[in-house]
Amino acid sequence: MLVRSLGYLRWRSPDVSAWATFATQTLGTMHARTDPDGSQYFRMDDEPYRLAVVPRAEPGIDALGFHVNDSATLDEITVMLDRCEVPWSCGTDAECAERRVGEFVRCTDPAGVPIEFYCAPITDHTRLVTPYVDGFVAGALGFGHVVLTTADMAASAAFYRDVLGFQLRNTATLGSPIGSPPRRVQFYGCNPRHHSVALVEFREPGILRHFMVEMTSLDDVGATIDRCLDNGVQIRETLGRHTNDLMASFYVAAPDGTNVEIGFGAQQVDSSTWSVHEITAPSLWGHRPVQAPPPAPDAAPQRAVAAGVPS
């Protein structure tokens, strides 16, 4: 496969400070650095960062970073993009320095999601310190996974499958917990992690429905639930186990109303023997929607997006 892993998520937010608190005290990541423009970077392993939050007026995906082996692989990707008539451009030296990578190229997927393909991440060898968790399942498996909306499943699936070489791992047609019509979902992997990208049909394309981080122990997940309850972080779905990757996880509301799945114990797959199958339910048990508490009288309204998609 051309892509090694989902390397990082860059997120735009009008409230970077709230994200800094959430990323360190709820998720348990390590704060890596603050750039002059106020951007915050967070580590989960030896990589320079896995999550970046950049200050912008409107929240949304700034970029998904896909890690590739080397410059030669970047060249292969640009050839594939040209063949499929997908416009692309190279990152500048300043942008590469900001991202702590040797080089990268950018494009957008058919749903309008900004994509970056990068190689040669630059590490500073600072010891990783994560006092709230023992660690994360990251490394060669990457950051975790993202669930993205698309109004054209065929086009988005072709991009990840045929252009980038992702393997289809599961399909589903699932109803939403908030009662909307069933939607098709497809799950794509590029390494032993069951999926790094999931695509879900939705009238508004290019939305991040949720991202997932995987912890190294169930105790870390349980302790995170306690921290959410102690610190007033809204739990959106209770602890449950998914049918596709068998992860035990729960969902929380991050700043900007974004959903985050926090889990443990997902199965890893062998691409050479994996067989695609359709799932008919998102969870074996749990993942019950949690009623949000009423806002305080002076609280500003916040757009909430139900998680609504398995793992």
Disulfide bonds with the S-S distance in Angstrom:
none
